[in-house]
Amino acid sequence: MTQTVALASLPKHTAAVVRVVGGARSFRRRMMELGLVPGTAVVITNVAPLGDPLELLVRNCRLSIRRAEAEAIQVLRPDGAGAK
């Protein structure tokens, strides 16, 4: 079973799959150009000391996005994932 959550709410090192990229058209296009397209695996690998930005691992590349941007991206994660 899986659940849909905002990318920003994932704990570090939790694997998930992009489901929906929301927001304005220009924002969606930029995220998709960076590789965040529906069906792509994503992991939050690091978080800055003050909580913003987030470092992501997407398609074997690392990129950083703002937490507010990550709130607009919905991901699927397995139940119990990230629970340590």
N, C-alpha and C positions, 0 to 999 in steps of 0.2 A: 504494500500500500504506500502511496506517496501523498505528499501534501504540497500545496502551493504557498510560497512565502516570498516576501521581497528579498532581493539579493542582499540588501544592507543588513537584514536581520540574521543572516547565516553566521554561525560561529566560525572561527578560523579553522582551516584545514578540513572543511566539510564539502564533499563533492555534491554538485547539483547540476541540473540541466535547465538551460534557458527555455522558458515557456512563452513569455510575452515580453516584448520591449515596448513600453508605453511612453507617453510624453508627446511633445511637439514633433512634427514631422522632421524638422532639421535635427533634433536630438536623436530620434530613432535611426535616421540615416547615418549619423556619425557613429552611433554604437554598433550598428551593423557593419560599417566599414572597418571597425576595430575587431570584428569577428564575433560579436555578441548577437548571433542569430538564433532563432528558435531551434532547439534540438542540439545545441552545442554544450559540451560539458564545461563547467566553470568551478573554480575553487578560490576562496579568499585565502591568500597565502600570508598576508601581513596587513596590519592596521597601524597607521601613524600613532604616535603617543597620545595625541589629543582626540583620536577617533576618526580623523579625516585627513587624507584620503584613504581609500582601500586599495590594496594591491591584489590584482586578480591573475590567475593562471588560466589562459584561454588559448586553446590550440597550440600548446607548448610555447606560448609567448606570455610575458608578464606585462600588464598595463595597470595604470592607476586611474581611478575615477573617484569623483566626490561621492560622499555618502548620500547626498540628495539625489544624485543621478542614479545610484544603485537602488534607491527606493522605487524608482519607476520601472525597474526590471523585475519581473516575476519569474521565479524558478521553481522547479519541482525537485524535491529531495525525498529520499526514502524516510519513512517514519523511524524515529530513533536515531537518525544520523546526527552526528555531532554531540550526542549525549555521552559525556565522559564523567 
